Amino acid sequence: MQASRARLFKEYKEVQREKTADPDIQLVCDDSNIFKWTALIKGPSETPYEGGVFQLAFSVPEQYPLQPPQVRFLTKIFHPNVHFKTGEICLDILKNAWSPAWTLQSVCRAIIALMAHPEPDSPLNCDSGNLLRSGDVRGYQSMARMYTRLAAMPKKG
Amino acid sequence: MSKRVLCKFFAHGACLKGEHCEFSHDWKAPPNNICTFYQKGVCAYGSRCRYDHVKASRAQPSTPSSSIIENQPLVSESVVLGNTRITSNDVTTAAEFSLSNTPYVLPSIPAWNQESVHHDFLREDDVVQSIITSPSELPICSFAAAGNCPRGEQCPHVHGDLCPSCGRHCLHPFRPEEREEHMMSCENKQKHLEALKRSQEIECSVCLERVLSKPTAAERKFGLLSECDHPFCISCIRNWRSSNPTLGMDVNSTLRACPICRKLSYFVVPSVIWYATSDEKLEIIDTYKAKLKSIDCKHFDFGDGNCPFGTSCFYKHAYRDGRLEEVALRHLGAADGDTIIAKDIRLSDFLANMHLS
């Protein structure tokens, strides 16, 4: 408990210090609870998510960093490894390949990498996975782009 | 010089300085059991004191500087007692005083040798000149060794040569063995200090803190992984390695692996300093293993128990009569061509595998 608090506090200071270091990630800690974080990440360029800003919710367990944080998308996203309804993410480093050397910041980076390189063979969103697996890259891209426009971009007018 | 006296902390099993201690860690060395308060005249414990209430001269006949005094003419009892006070204990207190710029005032005048301090300084000159024959018997000036001697050129004692490591004039010009010993221990001390300095900055990748800045002494240790060179606190890496494999984590590829490079290491070695070269790392690991080898394995329990680590155990497997365990490994050829090493075969294992209910 103490260890996780101390470590999160360290990460908080690090985030404050290097706010501008990674313009694609904006990590914010909950005002009253250091175990709850939110992040805004920019969709990687040359992907259907480009131009969108996605919100992530982190829930950090008390055993952190021995156990991974729970992360989910708050913004709707059409991606083979993200559950369409709950925003749950299927990523090995958040499950069995977790290592205490990862930080919340690096988890965000890993999620951005996952957005750019979807893994259709272990899908949480079967529709999206099936599109990619059947080779319909264009279909997947247009669906993903549509949801990015609808959910992850500021409304015009 | 003081190497000959048994370290009090070592005797209680609690010396933190290890091989860098200036006192002897050899059980054969004579213990210094003299009460320092009694030397100054007053000991609050009186007859209940756990230390010896004797005058320093009788208890430490081997101290080199006292050899001068034994030959001194006995004038009166009080004078003799006063002069015998030039034992190592007294010299250190005097040396400390020279540092605080009051070289000639002693902390407290012993009740039983009021006059003697002055006698000391007045007589020593003649004493030294009349008795000392070989230059190696000349006592070294502890004022000079501590930094600066107020008497300078006129000092009757030998002013030691400069030690290149500690920068003090403490090398006796005519005692080669002592010089060697001092240089060796000084160099080791210096090396240890430098390594400590280097290690200060190193951070653990799990708690993200500087390992040597942790709040408790037990935490201020590195955990070296055998197969890679990533630094962690001993407590962090041990916690990670012993944490429960949840979420389908594989023990070998996740928990036993380095959190950074995922290289599999089978053991962790605690160390106060971080190494700079692979040789240093090897030395730390070997010292650690050698230390464990001298401790009896609690699983083996002198042959009564069964150690799950078998031949790979770091601890000592010895029977009560001191005989070491001899292991002959049994290799069994399995049907598929693999070779397996048979552990102790017990009937209970077979029964457990039969799934009788």
Interface residues (C-beta under 8 A of the other chain):
Chain A: A3 A6 R7 K10 E11 E14 Q63 P65 L66 Q67 P68 K95 N96 A97 W98 S99 P100 A101 T103
Chain B: S205 V206 C207 L208 E209 C236 N239 W240 S243 T246 L247 G248 M249 D250 S253 T254 A257 P259 I260 R262
